[in-house]
Amino acid sequence: MTFWIRQKCRARRAGLRRGLAAVLCALAMAGAAPPTWASDVDNVRLWAAPDHVRLVFDMAGAPQANIFSLDNPRRLVIDLEDSRLEANLAGVDLEGSAISEIRSGTRNGDDLRVVLDLERPVEPRHFTLAPNDQYGHRLVVDLEYPGESAIEDPIDPIESMIREQEIAAGRAQTEAIASGRPAETVDAATAAKPHPKRDIIIAVDPGHGGEDPGAIGAKGTREKDVVLAIARKLKSLIDATPGFKAILTRDGDYYVGLRQRTLLARDQKADFFVSIHADAFKSPRPTGSSVFALSQSGATSETAKWLAASENRSDLIGGVDGSLNLADKDETLRGVLLDLTMTATLNDSLAAGGQVLDQLDTINSLHKARVEQAGFVVLKSPDIPSLLVETGFISNPQEERRLRDPGYQGQLARAIFKGIDAHFHQNPPPSSLIAWQRDQGRGGQANEYRIQPGDTLSEIASRHQVSLSTLREANELDSDSIRVGQVLRIPRG
């Protein structure tokens, strides 16, 4: 009996082996691939920006990640469930980033651990992206540098203006108390300052960047590369022109958030914002340049958004120019003020857009003969006139070839700046060098004089050897009333 059972068990094991072998043979003959991990890491990409570094993990499946920081030494740990590393971490260029080394290892048998050795403190954020036409599943890890990122919350322009007035008023009151003078006499005793003659600041925004290539032409031309080249040429032209200064929202191959681009412009006190792009369409036929400003509906919705973002702030009190107190006003007034700001900004944008479009028409065909309006996020700054310029269709083979040409990129940059320059020569900010030069021209050749305490108009005329009537006429004065700090044009010749 025992011998029979032993023989039966041997036969059963042999049968199982033969069955398993048959299954494996069938799989091999059918060309079946060996099983893969749920989320293989196929590639790792990195972009280093001035205020953050972005890592993108290209995954075979939807990633399940756990990310945490460790100290002594400073590290960031990225645990990926049921994953295997297929990418070459040694090939990732870490230059310009906060990461000194990337290491990896297996954890719990089936999980992948990636460790980033860090050279400075970071604030990590991460999110996942679903597959699109260019990439599969992605895990995006942003390491933001504390104190260097643009703030995420929008600044209320009305609140900002009021807070500046409050700070200035408080400073004047403090100085008056310290000196023993009545507060209302402080301005009269302030030393005169020359006209500031400041530069007009233009924020130049190259679209896309980093893991966002933008549109791609038939020859592989990437929009992000073309627009960065044009933006750099535009910045050089602006900086070389007296009275103007340019800032770039990005000056390398990295991505900047759409809202953050306008916040960067505001942080630099930009007078104008221009975003550079290259258009694309599913057909290669469309051609021509376009210029966009914010739509009226976009302006209305943005006004509502800004009001909602700050409607509960208790520090919206004080005055505008010392004559309007908002402490007892409701949000309706704030809405009206912000709506007026948006309307003025939109009108400036449309006026400048028309002049840019006229200049683009001299070097390229126009896709549309007028400034178009849309709700692009980068145009939604309530206090900075803004344009989005589509330089041409990268999806059109002829325009793609021209957009790759550095000489043509320079022509586009010059056309854009000529339009902006023409706009600001017609409408210069009052404190700018361009405004001062314009004002000088109104009275012929002239010097300027800032009124000191105790000055009278007749004494100023006598001191500069001009008649009182000539001095009045040059400054468009209806009377002899003047104020301390006022700048007068002194005609000569």
C-alpha positions as CSV (number, residue, x, y, z in Angstrom):
1,M,0.0,0.0,0.0
2,T,2.8,2.4,0.9
3,F,4.7,1.6,-2.3
4,W,1.5,2.3,-4.4
5,I,1.0,5.7,-2.7
6,R,4.7,6.6,-3.3
7,Q,4.5,5.7,-6.9
8,K,1.2,7.7,-7.3
9,C,2.8,10.8,-5.8
10,R,5.8,10.5,-8.1
11,A,3.5,10.3,-11.1
12,R,1.5,13.3,-9.9
13,R,4.7,15.4,-9.5
14,A,5.9,14.4,-12.9
15,G,2.6,15.4,-14.3
16,L,2.7,18.8,-12.7
17,R,6.2,19.4,-14.0
18,R,5.1,18.4,-17.5
19,G,2.0,20.7,-17.2
20,L,4.1,23.6,-16.1
21,A,6.6,23.1,-18.8
22,A,3.8,23.0,-21.3
23,V,2.4,26.3,-20.1
24,L,5.9,28.0,-20.2
25,C,6.5,26.5,-23.7
26,A,3.2,27.8,-24.9
27,L,3.9,31.3,-23.6
28,A,7.4,31.3,-25.2
29,M,5.9,30.1,-28.5
30,A,3.3,32.9,-28.3
31,G,6.0,35.5,-27.9
32,A,4.8,36.5,-24.4
33,A,7.1,38.9,-22.5
34,P,8.1,38.2,-19.0
35,P,6.0,40.0,-16.3
36,T,6.9,43.6,-15.6
37,W,6.6,45.7,-12.4
38,A,3.5,47.8,-12.2
39,S,5.4,51.1,-12.4
40,D,8.8,50.8,-14.1
41,V,10.7,54.1,-14.1
42,D,11.7,54.4,-17.8
43,N,13.3,57.8,-17.6
44,V,14.2,60.6,-15.2
45,R,14.3,64.3,-16.4
46,L,15.5,67.3,-14.4
47,W,15.2,71.1,-14.9
48,A,17.0,73.5,-12.6
49,A,15.4,77.0,-12.3
50,P,16.6,79.9,-10.1
51,D,13.9,79.3,-7.4
52,H,13.3,75.5,-7.7
53,V,14.3,72.3,-9.3
54,R,11.8,69.9,-11.0
55,L,12.2,66.2,-11.4
56,V,10.0,64.2,-13.7
57,F,9.8,60.4,-13.5
58,D,8.4,58.8,-16.6
59,M,6.5,55.7,-15.5
60,A,5.2,52.6,-17.2
61,G,2.1,52.7,-15.0
62,A,0.3,55.0,-12.6
63,P,2.8,55.8,-9.8
64,Q,2.2,55.2,-6.1
65,A,4.7,57.4,-4.3
66,N,5.5,58.3,-0.7
67,I,7.9,61.3,-0.4
68,F,9.5,62.6,2.8
69,S,12.5,64.5,4.0
70,L,15.4,63.4,6.3
71,D,18.1,65.5,8.0
72,N,21.7,65.1,9.0
73,P,22.6,64.8,6.2
74,R,19.8,66.6,4.3
75,R,18.0,64.2,2.0
76,L,14.7,63.7,0.2
77,V,13.4,60.1,-0.1
78,I,11.0,59.0,-2.9
79,D,9.5,55.5,-2.3
80,L,7.7,54.0,-5.3
81,E,5.5,51.0,-4.8
82,D,5.9,47.9,-6.9
83,S,8.4,49.6,-9.2
84,R,11.8,48.9,-10.8
85,L,14.4,51.4,-12.1
86,E,15.1,51.1,-15.8
87,A,16.5,54.7,-16.2
88,N,20.2,55.7,-15.9
89,L,20.4,58.0,-12.9
90,A,24.1,58.7,-13.5
91,G,23.1,60.4,-16.8
92,V,20.9,63.0,-15.1
93,D,22.6,66.5,-15.2
94,L,22.4,67.9,-11.7
95,E,24.2,71.2,-12.5
96,G,22.6,74.3,-11.1
97,S,20.2,72.3,-8.9
98,A,20.1,71.7,-5.1
99,I,20.7,68.0,-5.7
100,S,24.3,66.8,-5.2
101,E,23.6,63.1,-5.9
102,I,20.8,60.7,-6.8
103,R,20.9,57.2,-5.4
104,S,18.5,54.2,-5.7
105,G,17.9,50.9,-4.1
106,T,15.3,48.1,-3.7
107,R,13.0,48.2,-0.7
108,N,10.7,45.4,0.6
109,G,11.6,43.3,-2.4
110,D,9.3,44.9,-4.9
111,D,9.5,48.6,-4.1
112,L,12.0,51.2,-5.4
113,R,13.6,53.9,-3.2
114,V,15.2,56.9,-4.8
115,V,17.2,59.2,-2.5
116,L,18.2,62.8,-3.3
117,D,21.2,64.2,-1.5
118,L,20.6,67.9,-1.0
119,E,22.9,70.8,-0.7
120,R,20.3,73.3,0.7
121,P,16.9,73.3,2.3
122,V,14.0,72.7,0.0
123,E,10.2,72.5,0.3
124,P,9.1,69.4,-1.7
125,R,5.8,69.2,-3.6
126,H,4.7,66.4,-5.9
127,F,1.8,65.4,-8.2
128,T,1.1,62.9,-10.9
129,L,0.1,63.4,-14.5
130,A,-1.9,61.1,-16.7
131,P,-0.6,60.0,-20.2
132,N,-0.9,62.5,-23.1
133,D,0.2,62.5,-26.7
134,Q,3.9,62.9,-25.8
135,Y,4.4,61.1,-22.5
136,G,3.0,58.3,-20.4
137,H,2.4,58.3,-16.7
138,R,4.5,60.8,-14.8
139,L,5.4,61.7,-11.3
140,V,6.5,65.3,-10.9
141,V,8.6,66.3,-7.9
142,D,9.2,70.1,-7.3
143,L,11.9,71.2,-4.8
144,E,11.2,74.8,-4.1
145,Y,13.8,77.0,-2.4
146,P,12.4,78.7,0.7
147,G,12.3,82.5,0.4
148,E,13.1,82.5,-3.4
149,S,9.8,81.4,-4.9
150,A,7.3,84.0,-6.1
151,I,4.4,84.1,-3.7
152,E,1.4,81.9,-4.6
153,D,-1.4,84.2,-3.4
154,P,-2.3,87.1,-5.7
155,I,-1.6,90.6,-4.5
156,D,-4.6,92.8,-4.4
157,P,-3.5,96.0,-6.3
158,I,-6.0,98.2,-4.4
159,E,-4.9,96.8,-1.0
160,S,-1.2,97.2,-2.1
161,M,-1.8,100.9,-3.0
162,I,-3.5,101.6,0.3
163,R,-0.9,99.8,2.4
164,E,1.8,101.9,0.7
165,Q,-0.1,105.1,1.6
166,E,-0.5,103.9,5.2
167,I,3.3,103.2,5.5
168,A,4.2,106.5,4.0
169,A,1.8,108.4,6.2
170,G,3.0,106.5,9.3
171,R,6.6,107.3,8.4
172,A,5.9,111.0,8.0
173,Q,4.0,111.1,11.3
174,T,6.9,109.4,13.1
175,E,9.4,111.9,11.6
176,A,7.2,114.8,12.6
177,I,6.9,113.7,16.2
178,A,10.7,113.1,16.4
179,S,11.5,116.5,15.1
180,G,8.8,118.3,17.1
181,R,7.2,119.8,14.0
182,P,3.5,119.5,13.2
183,A,2.8,116.6,10.8
184,E,1.4,118.8,8.1
185,T,4.6,120.7,7.8
186,V,6.8,117.7,7.1
187,D,6.4,117.7,3.4
188,A,7.4,121.4,3.1
189,A,10.7,120.7,5.0
190,T,11.6,117.6,3.0
191,A,14.7,118.1,0.9
192,A,14.0,118.5,-2.8
193,K,14.9,115.6,-5.1
194,P,15.6,115.5,-8.8
195,H,13.2,114.0,-11.3
196,P,13.6,110.2,-10.9
197,K,13.8,109.6,-14.7
198,R,13.4,105.9,-14.1
199,D,13.4,103.2,-16.7
200,I,10.2,101.7,-18.1
201,I,10.4,98.0,-17.1
202,I,9.2,95.4,-19.6
203,A,8.6,91.8,-18.4
204,V,9.4,89.5,-21.3
205,D,7.9,86.0,-20.9
206,P,9.1,83.1,-23.1
207,G,6.3,80.7,-23.1
208,H,6.5,77.0,-22.0
209,G,9.9,75.6,-20.9
210,G,11.2,72.6,-19.1
211,E,9.0,69.5,-19.4
212,D,6.5,71.6,-21.4
213,P,8.0,71.9,-24.9
214,G,5.0,73.7,-26.4
215,A,4.2,73.1,-30.0
216,I,6.6,71.0,-32.1
217,G,7.1,71.5,-35.8
218,A,7.5,68.8,-38.5
219,K,11.3,69.2,-38.3
220,G,11.3,68.8,-34.6
221,T,11.6,72.5,-33.7
222,R,10.3,73.0,-30.2
223,E,8.3,76.2,-29.4
224,K,10.0,76.6,-26.0
225,D,13.4,76.9,-27.7
226,V,12.3,79.4,-30.4
227,V,10.5,81.7,-28.0
228,L,13.4,81.8,-25.5
229,A,15.8,82.8,-28.3
230,I,13.4,85.6,-29.4
231,A,12.8,86.7,-25.8
232,R,16.6,87.0,-25.2
233,K,17.0,89.1,-28.3
234,L,14.1,91.3,-27.3
235,K,15.6,91.8,-23.8
236,S,18.9,92.8,-25.4
237,L,17.2,95.4,-27.6
238,I,15.2,96.8,-24.6
239,D,18.2,97.0,-22.3
240,A,20.2,98.8,-25.0
241,T,17.6,101.5,-25.3
242,P,17.9,104.5,-22.8
243,G,14.8,104.7,-20.6
244,F,14.0,101.0,-20.9
245,K,14.9,97.9,-18.9
246,A,13.8,94.2,-19.5
247,I,13.4,91.3,-17.2
248,L,12.8,87.7,-18.3
249,T,10.3,85.4,-16.5
250,R,12.6,82.5,-17.4
251,D,16.2,82.5,-18.8
252,G,16.7,78.8,-19.3
253,D,15.0,75.6,-20.1
254,Y,12.7,75.2,-17.1
255,Y,9.0,75.7,-16.5
256,V,7.4,78.6,-14.6
257,G,3.8,78.5,-13.6
258,L,1.4,80.7,-15.5
259,R,0.3,82.7,-12.5
260,Q,3.8,82.9,-11.2
261,R,4.9,84.6,-14.4
262,T,2.6,87.6,-13.7
263,L,3.6,87.6,-10.1
264,L,7.3,87.8,-11.1
265,A,6.4,90.8,-13.3
266,R,4.6,92.6,-10.5
267,D,7.4,91.8,-8.0
268,Q,9.8,93.6,-10.4
269,K,7.3,96.5,-10.8
270,A,6.9,95.9,-14.5
271,D,5.1,98.6,-16.6
272,F,4.3,96.1,-19.3
273,F,4.2,92.3,-19.8
274,V,4.6,90.6,-23.2
275,S,4.5,86.8,-23.6
276,I,6.1,85.2,-26.6
277,H,4.7,82.1,-28.3
278,A,4.6,80.3,-31.6
279,D,1.2,79.1,-32.8
280,A,0.3,75.6,-34.1
281,F,-2.6,73.9,-35.8
282,K,-3.5,70.3,-36.9
283,S,-3.1,71.4,-40.5
284,P,0.2,72.8,-41.9
285,R,-1.7,75.4,-43.9
286,P,-2.3,78.3,-41.4
287,T,0.3,81.1,-41.4
288,G,0.9,84.5,-39.9
289,S,1.5,86.4,-36.6
290,S,-1.2,87.2,-34.1
291,V,-1.4,89.5,-31.0
292,F,-3.8,88.8,-28.1
293,A,-5.0,90.9,-25.2
294,L,-7.3,89.9,-22.4
295,S,-11.0,89.5,-23.3
296,Q,-13.6,91.6,-21.6
297,S,-15.2,88.4,-20.1
298,G,-11.8,87.3,-18.9
299,A,-11.3,90.7,-17.3
300,T,-14.7,90.5,-15.6
301,S,-14.1,87.0,-14.2
302,E,-10.6,88.0,-13.1
303,T,-12.0,91.0,-11.2
304,A,-14.4,88.7,-9.4
305,K,-11.6,86.3,-8.5
306,W,-9.3,89.0,-7.1
307,L,-12.2,90.4,-5.0
308,A,-13.1,87.0,-3.7
309,A,-9.4,86.3,-2.8
310,S,-9.2,89.3,-0.5
311,E,-12.8,90.1,0.6
312,N,-12.2,88.9,4.2
313,R,-8.9,90.8,4.8
314,S,-9.3,93.1,7.7
315,D,-6.4,95.4,6.9
316,L,-8.1,97.0,3.9
317,I,-8.4,100.3,5.7
318,G,-6.8,103.8,5.4
319,G,-6.9,106.1,2.5
320,V,-5.9,106.7,-1.1
321,D,-3.8,109.9,-1.4
322,G,-5.0,110.7,2.1
323,S,-8.5,111.9,0.9
324,L,-10.5,108.6,0.5
325,N,-11.1,106.5,3.6
326,L,-12.2,103.0,2.9
327,A,-12.7,102.0,6.5
328,D,-16.5,102.5,6.3
329,K,-16.9,101.4,2.7
330,D,-18.2,98.0,1.5
331,E,-16.8,95.7,-1.2
332,T,-18.8,97.5,-3.9
333,L,-16.4,100.4,-3.8
334,R,-13.4,98.0,-4.0
335,G,-15.1,96.3,-7.0
336,V,-15.5,99.6,-8.8
337,L,-11.9,100.6,-8.2
338,L,-10.6,97.3,-9.4
339,D,-12.9,97.3,-12.4
340,L,-11.6,100.8,-13.3
341,T,-8.0,99.5,-13.0
342,M,-8.8,96.5,-15.2
343,T,-10.5,98.7,-17.8
344,A,-7.6,101.1,-18.0
345,T,-5.1,98.2,-18.2
346,L,-7.1,96.5,-20.9
347,N,-7.3,99.7,-23.0
348,D,-3.6,100.2,-22.7
349,S,-3.1,96.5,-23.8
350,L,-5.2,97.0,-26.8
351,A,-3.5,100.2,-27.8
352,A,0.0,98.7,-27.5
353,G,-1.2,95.5,-29.2
354,G,-2.3,97.5,-32.3
355,Q,1.2,99.1,-32.6
356,V,2.9,95.8,-32.2
357,L,0.7,94.2,-34.8
358,D,1.5,97.1,-37.2
359,Q,5.2,96.3,-36.8
360,L,4.8,92.6,-37.3
361,D,2.9,93.3,-40.5
362,T,6.1,94.7,-42.0
363,I,8.0,91.3,-41.7
364,N,5.3,88.6,-41.8
365,S,1.8,88.1,-42.8
366,L,-0.9,88.6,-40.2
367,H,-3.1,85.7,-39.2
368,K,-5.7,88.2,-38.0
369,A,-5.6,91.9,-38.9
370,R,-6.6,93.2,-35.5
371,V,-5.7,92.5,-31.9
372,E,-7.6,89.4,-30.8
373,Q,-8.9,88.9,-27.2
374,A,-8.9,85.7,-25.1
375,G,-8.8,84.6,-21.5
376,F,-5.1,83.5,-21.4
377,V,-3.9,83.2,-17.8
378,V,-0.7,85.2,-18.4
379,L,-2.8,88.2,-19.5
380,K,-4.8,88.4,-16.3
381,S,-2.8,91.0,-14.4
382,P,-5.3,93.7,-13.4
383,D,-2.6,96.4,-13.0
384,I,-0.1,95.6,-15.8
385,P,-0.9,96.0,-19.5
386,S,-0.2,92.6,-21.1
387,L,0.1,91.1,-24.6
388,L,0.6,87.6,-25.9
389,V,2.3,87.5,-29.3
390,E,2.0,84.4,-31.5
391,T,5.1,85.0,-33.7
392,G,4.0,82.5,-36.4
393,F,2.8,78.9,-37.0
394,I,5.5,76.4,-36.1
395,S,3.2,73.8,-37.6
396,N,3.7,75.4,-41.1
397,P,6.9,74.1,-42.7
398,Q,7.9,77.5,-44.2
399,E,7.3,79.4,-40.9
400,E,9.0,76.7,-38.9
401,R,12.1,77.2,-41.1
402,R,12.0,81.0,-40.6
403,L,11.4,80.7,-36.8
404,R,14.6,78.6,-36.5
405,D,16.6,81.4,-38.2
406,P,18.4,83.6,-35.7
407,G,18.2,86.5,-38.2
408,Y,14.5,86.2,-38.5
409,Q,14.2,85.9,-34.7
410,G,16.0,89.2,-34.4
411,Q,13.5,90.8,-36.9
412,L,10.6,89.5,-34.7
413,A,12.2,90.9,-31.6
414,R,12.7,94.3,-33.2
415,A,9.1,94.5,-34.5
416,I,7.7,93.7,-31.0
417,F,9.9,96.3,-29.4
418,K,9.2,99.0,-32.0
419,G,5.5,98.6,-31.2
420,I,6.0,98.7,-27.4
421,D,8.5,101.7,-27.8
422,A,6.0,103.6,-29.9
423,H,3.2,103.0,-27.3
424,F,5.3,104.3,-24.4
425,H,6.6,107.3,-26.3
426,Q,2.9,108.3,-26.6
427,N,1.9,107.2,-23.1
428,P,5.0,107.3,-20.8
429,P,4.7,106.7,-17.1
430,P,5.0,110.2,-15.4
431,S,8.2,109.4,-13.5
432,S,10.0,107.8,-16.4
433,L,12.9,109.2,-18.4
434,I,10.7,109.0,-21.5
435,A,8.1,111.3,-19.9
436,W,10.9,113.7,-18.8
437,Q,12.3,113.8,-22.3
438,R,8.8,114.5,-23.7
439,D,8.2,117.3,-21.2
440,Q,11.5,118.9,-22.0
441,G,10.5,119.0,-25.6
442,R,7.2,120.8,-24.9
443,G,9.1,124.0,-23.8
444,G,11.9,123.7,-26.2
445,Q,15.3,123.2,-24.7
446,A,14.9,123.4,-20.9
447,N,16.4,122.7,-17.5
448,E,14.3,121.5,-14.6
449,Y,14.0,122.8,-11.1
450,R,12.3,121.1,-8.1
451,I,10.7,123.7,-5.9
452,Q,12.3,124.2,-2.4
453,P,10.6,125.4,0.8
454,G,10.2,129.2,0.7
455,D,10.4,129.5,-3.1
456,T,8.0,131.7,-5.1
457,L,7.4,131.6,-8.8
458,S,8.7,135.2,-9.4
459,E,11.9,134.5,-7.5
460,I,12.5,131.3,-9.6
461,A,11.9,133.3,-12.8
462,S,14.3,136.0,-11.7
463,R,17.0,133.5,-10.6
464,H,16.9,131.7,-14.0
465,Q,16.6,134.9,-16.0
466,V,13.3,134.2,-17.6
467,S,10.1,136.2,-17.6
468,L,7.3,135.2,-15.2
469,S,4.9,134.8,-18.1
470,T,7.3,132.6,-20.0
471,L,7.8,130.4,-17.0
472,R,4.0,130.1,-16.5
473,E,3.5,129.2,-20.2
474,A,6.3,126.6,-20.2
475,N,4.7,124.9,-17.2
476,E,1.0,125.4,-18.2
477,L,0.3,127.3,-15.0
478,D,-2.8,129.4,-14.6
479,S,-1.6,131.2,-11.5
480,D,1.5,131.7,-9.4
481,S,0.5,128.9,-7.0
482,I,3.3,126.3,-6.6
483,R,4.0,123.5,-4.1
484,V,7.2,122.1,-2.5
485,G,8.6,119.2,-4.6
486,Q,6.9,120.3,-7.8
487,V,9.2,120.1,-10.9
488,L,9.3,123.2,-13.2
489,R,10.6,123.3,-16.7
490,I,13.0,126.3,-17.1
491,P,13.1,127.4,-20.7
492,R,16.4,128.6,-22.2
493,G,17.8,129.8,-25.4
